[in-house]
Amino acid sequence: MGERCKVLIVDDEMLIRQGIINYIDWEQEGFQIVGEASNGKEAMGMIEEFRPHIVITDIVMPIMDGIDLVREGKKAFPELEIIVLSSFENFDYVRSTFQSGVADYILKPKLNGPELLRILKGVVDRIPDLQHATLLEKPQRSTEEMLENMIQGYDFPLDKAVLSGVFANSHFALVGVHGKNLDSAGLKTIFNRFILEELPVFSLLASETEATLLLNFNPHQLEAIKRTINYQIAEYPGFTWLVSEPFDSIDDIKRVHDDSLLKMKKYLFYLPDQTLFTYDGLPKENEKQAIFDLNHFIEMFKDRLFNTAFTYLENHVEYLSGQYHNDSFEFKSFLGNVVFNVIVLLDNMKYETKDIERKKYSYFSTINEAEHVNAALLPFTDFLEEVRAIILSHEEASDPSKNIDKILAYIEQHYTQPLRLSEIADHFHFNASYLSSYFSTHHKEGFSEYLNRVRIKKSMELLENSTVTISNISGMVGYSEHSYFCKVFKRITGMSPGTYRKEFHAQHEETSSSSLKK
């Protein structure tokens, strides 16, 4: 029996450490846990004492965090292999650790036994001492294992020599299948369909939600591949398919996987309803736009140019939603960063932030855990609505008449247009139902009643001072239907527009005659 791979677990949360320990049967899988540490400083002492082969470490810890542990550990023990645990929030932080020699990373929300074991075995393959000690014990690798090693970047010349005699056909393609409950039975159905078309298929990197298939075919079989995939889409909805560019050398499997399949995988987040992505038919992205200037947004916010600031932000979010090649983590990080900065701004500007502070972690977690773009935008949109409500409430408290005066002035300037409450709400960045209630409360009548009164008053002035036809007047004051104008006019004044004009002029002539007699 060769030497077991020694593992040290580092995390400041005991429950996380215990969870990792209980995920797999360590001894049966050829590993030995030599210790647990709650911070980087404690871990450095254990590394010196136990000389582990692999360290699994969290990033955010007291005393010495994971970043410093990676740097100090690799400096003192260059042969040490390190796996980093990451939450979505500090994923960008984690990527910087790769420059210091991190072997791999695991996202905490996706941490499970099979994933942990897969990454551990991949790292073990990089440790020469363990390779030498267990070379005779290892069973012969399956074709799938050798292909997975190639995709993961491990270079085993012996594997390549074995694979050279496996494939009978000249070309290859990688096909990604994504969907819930992609279990072994579901994969078997897919395999059988390909086999019926006489296409050799190998399952790689399979999990409950995704699998990568390698097809080995001759060029004339491309139509059979397309026919099989279209059949699967029609017959078994709920899965999304990614089809890479064809390649003619198995040595290109990692390049095609990284440059083609992983690129298409990013599209899944932004286009969750699309069921097929092919290397030569990817959806067109939004045209390139200027980088979002956070400082500019903050300055507009500080100057209380809220409408302009929100429009600037929302336009950029819409643009990012159509940049399908961007990593979903980058998109989520942008939304989370905006949430954080806006809450800080509101607090600095003396707005009431107690409730939104309490909810911010809910916003962060919901955005970070979103499986697609719409699920991330929903809490973000709710957040912006709440921010608008906080701003409006603050302005009402300081000057209750200020906002209603702005709205009344806007109606006075635009009454000739087909105004709707929803349009005014959009203009002032209010929720439409909230604005309706706000208007009634502060003006003692509803929006529609007030708008009709403004329009009828303007029409009365035109009836009194011009010879414009009544039909034209109705259009001039914003009514698209003449009959409706007449109905509203009579309800408000008690008479029709024609009667009002006649009575006004008759009364005016009578007054003028009386003045002349005197």
Secondary structure by P-SEA (a helix, b strand, c coil): ccccbbbbbbcccaaaaaaaaacccccccccccccccccaaaaaaaaaaccccbbbbbcccccccaaaaaaaaaaacccbbbbbbbcccaaaaaaaacccccccccccccccaaaaaaaaaaaaaacaaaaaacccccccccaaaaaaaaaaccccaaaaaaacccccccbbbbbbbbbccccaaaaaaaaaaaaaacbbbbbccccccbbbbbbbbcccaaaaaaaaaaaaaaacccbbbbbccccccccaaaaaaaacaaaaaaaccccccccccccccccccccccccccaaaaaaaaaacaaaaaaaaaaaaaaaaaacccccaaaaaaaaaaaaaaaaaaaaaaccccaaaaaaaaaaaaaaaacccaaaaaaaaaaaaaaaaaaaaaaaaaaccaaaaaaaaaaaaacccccccaaaaaaaacccaaaaaaaaaaaccccaaaaaaaaaaaaaaaaaacccccaaaaaaaaccccaaaaaaaaaaaccccaaaaaaaaaaaaaaaaaaaaac
